[in-house]
Amino acid sequence: MSGPVPPASDNERTRLAANALDRASTACLAVGIFARLSAATLGSAHVPLLGIVVSFAGWLAAAIMPHMAARRVPED
């Protein structure tokens, strides 16, 4: 059999922490990648290709890290 069931308040805190981290990753994706690509596509700013690639990689990493941390929250 499994161990004791944690109280509902602990479950809710865990869900809130995981959701907050997941929302942070979504915000990084929206701000860092979609905004940058739309600006480059619409021609509002001339950005060298290397700058776009480095920015894309950095923001993608910034989006993946909190998402992965959110997946680990229920395990702790």
Backbone as CSV, one residue per row, in Angstrom:
resi,resn,N_x,N_y,N_z,CA_x,CA_y,CA_z,C_x,C_y,C_z
1,MET,0.830,-1.178,0.000,0.000,0.000,0.000,0.877,1.244,0.000
2,SER,0.253,2.345,-0.356,0.982,3.609,-0.372,1.006,4.218,1.023
3,GLY,1.831,5.257,1.180,1.984,5.930,2.467,0.778,6.794,2.800
4,PRO,0.884,7.553,3.875,-0.232,8.413,4.271,-0.516,9.488,3.220
5,VAL,-1.768,9.824,3.101,-2.195,10.836,2.125,-1.971,12.219,2.727
6,PRO,-1.265,13.119,1.998,-1.044,14.463,2.534,-2.353,15.242,2.605
7,PRO,-2.424,16.192,3.503,-3.641,17.003,3.602,-3.921,17.771,2.315
8,ALA,-5.167,18.133,2.134,-5.573,18.840,0.913,-4.840,20.161,0.751
9,SER,-4.511,20.825,1.853,-3.808,22.110,1.742,-2.412,21.930,1.171
10,ASP,-1.738,20.839,1.527,-0.416,20.571,0.953,-0.515,20.296,-0.539
11,ASN,-1.546,19.543,-0.924,-1.751,19.275,-2.348,-1.993,20.574,-3.116
12,GLU,-2.784,21.452,-2.536,-3.096,22.717,-3.212,-1.860,23.603,-3.322
13,ARG,-1.046,23.650,-2.287,0.202,24.440,-2.346,1.127,23.902,-3.430
14,THR,1.211,22.587,-3.529,2.052,21.971,-4.553,1.540,22.330,-5.943
15,ARG,0.247,22.258,-6.144,-0.329,22.615,-7.444,-0.094,24.081,-7.774
16,LEU,-0.243,24.957,-6.796,-0.027,26.386,-7.041,1.424,26.675,-7.404
17,ALA,2.360,26.023,-6.724,3.783,26.226,-7.033,4.101,25.739,-8.444
18,ALA,3.600,24.573,-8.807,3.845,24.043,-10.147,3.211,24.937,-11.208
19,ASN,2.003,25.419,-10.950,1.332,26.302,-11.915,2.067,27.627,-12.073
20,ALA,2.576,28.178,-10.986,3.311,29.442,-11.067,4.572,29.291,-11.915
21,LEU,5.297,28.206,-11.719,6.496,27.977,-12.523,6.149,27.744,-13.991
22,ASP,5.068,27.037,-14.237,4.662,26.794,-15.615,4.235,28.093,-16.293
23,ARG,3.552,28.976,-15.589,3.156,30.271,-16.154,4.369,31.144,-16.429
24,ALA,5.382,31.054,-15.579,6.617,31.813,-15.818,7.294,31.338,-17.099
25,SER,7.297,30.042,-17.337,7.904,29.538,-18.566,7.114,29.983,-19.797
26,THR,5.795,30.024,-19.683,4.969,30.493,-20.792,5.231,31.972,-21.075
27,ALA,5.401,32.765,-20.032,5.694,34.184,-20.206,7.045,34.382,-20.892
28,CYS,8.043,33.612,-20.517,9.358,33.701,-21.170,9.241,33.359,-22.648
29,LEU,8.457,32.358,-22.952,8.276,31.967,-24.345,7.594,33.077,-25.133
30,ALA,6.550,33.665,-24.571,5.809,34.710,-25.271,6.642,35.972,-25.449
31,VAL,7.280,36.416,-24.394,8.033,37.671,-24.451,9.315,37.516,-25.260
32,GLY,10.053,36.473,-24.989,11.371,36.342,-25.600,11.390,35.816,-27.008
33,ILE,10.475,34.953,-27.344,10.540,34.327,-28.661,9.494,34.894,-29.608
34,PHE,8.232,34.844,-29.226,7.185,35.292,-30.135,7.279,36.786,-30.427
35,ALA,7.566,37.580,-29.406,7.680,39.027,-29.631,8.873,39.349,-30.523
36,ARG,9.985,38.686,-30.283,11.197,38.922,-31.089,10.978,38.504,-32.538
37,LEU,10.371,37.343,-32.746,10.140,36.883,-34.108,9.130,37.756,-34.848
38,SER,8.102,38.203,-34.161,7.130,39.071,-34.830,7.755,40.420,-35.167
39,ALA,8.606,40.938,-34.299,9.275,42.209,-34.595,10.213,42.062,-35.787
40,ALA,10.936,40.948,-35.841,11.848,40.735,-36.964,11.070,40.502,-38.262
41,THR,9.941,39.794,-38.176,9.139,39.504,-39.360,8.462,40.757,-39.896
42,LEU,7.955,41.584,-39.006,7.256,42.795,-39.431,8.210,43.914,-39.810
43,GLY,9.487,43.722,-39.543,10.476,44.690,-39.951,10.541,45.933,-39.092
44,SER,10.102,45.848,-37.855,10.125,47.034,-36.995,11.537,47.362,-36.519
45,ALA,12.419,46.398,-36.533,13.800,46.651,-36.118,14.721,45.738,-36.920
46,HIS,15.843,46.283,-37.331,16.820,45.468,-38.041,17.705,44.772,-37.011
47,VAL,17.585,43.471,-36.951,18.366,42.674,-36.004,19.156,41.657,-36.801
48,PRO,20.465,41.577,-36.552,21.257,40.581,-37.281,20.790,39.161,-36.940
49,LEU,20.994,38.257,-37.881,20.554,36.873,-37.697,21.174,36.239,-36.462
50,LEU,22.444,36.521,-36.205,23.098,35.963,-35.018,22.404,36.433,-33.745
51,GLY,21.996,37.679,-33.715,21.282,38.195,-32.552,19.960,37.490,-32.332
52,ILE,19.260,37.192,-33.422,17.984,36.476,-33.324,18.213,35.057,-32.810
53,VAL,19.224,34.387,-33.329,19.503,33.006,-32.922,19.916,32.947,-31.457
54,VAL,20.797,33.848,-31.031,21.248,33.855,-29.631,20.083,34.196,-28.707
55,SER,19.284,35.165,-29.083,18.125,35.532,-28.270,17.127,34.385,-28.196
56,PHE,16.879,33.741,-29.329,15.958,32.612,-29.365,16.430,31.501,-28.440
57,ALA,17.713,31.160,-28.499,18.252,30.089,-27.657,18.191,30.463,-26.177
58,GLY,18.530,31.688,-25.861,18.505,32.124,-24.467,17.103,32.130,-23.878
59,TRP,16.148,32.683,-24.616,14.775,32.720,-24.112,14.144,31.337,-24.082
60,LEU,14.522,30.486,-25.027,14.003,29.124,-25.005,14.523,28.380,-23.768
61,ALA,15.794,28.577,-23.448,16.343,27.974,-22.226,15.651,28.547,-20.995
62,ALA,15.398,29.858,-21.011,14.704,30.489,-19.884,13.276,29.983,-19.755
63,ALA,12.666,29.545,-20.840,11.310,28.998,-20.789,11.308,27.541,-20.354
64,ILE,12.327,26.801,-20.739,12.375,25.373,-20.416,12.700,25.137,-18.944
65,MET,13.586,25.942,-18.369,14.008,25.699,-16.978,12.857,25.756,-15.973
66,PRO,12.026,26.806,-15.945,10.931,26.769,-14.973,9.893,25.694,-15.285
67,HIS,9.733,25.372,-16.567,8.792,24.311,-16.913,9.262,22.971,-16.351
68,MET,10.536,22.693,-16.485,11.079,21.448,-15.942,11.026,21.454,-14.415
69,ALA,11.273,22.604,-13.805,11.170,22.692,-12.352,9.730,22.466,-11.888
70,ALA,8.777,22.955,-12.664,7.366,22.746,-12.315,6.996,21.274,-12.391
71,ARG,7.598,20.551,-13.301,7.310,19.122,-13.405,7.854,18.355,-12.220
72,ARG,8.905,18.878,-11.578,9.511,18.182,-10.449,8.856,18.537,-9.109
73,VAL,8.065,19.582,-9.039,7.477,20.019,-7.771,6.692,18.921,-7.074
74,PRO,5.803,18.195,-7.744,5.036,17.158,-7.027,5.890,16.022,-6.480
75,GLU,7.083,15.803,-7.030,7.949,14.734,-6.547,8.588,15.060,-5.213
76,ASP,8.758,16.350,-4.896,9.475,16.727,-3.676,8.684,16.471,-2.441
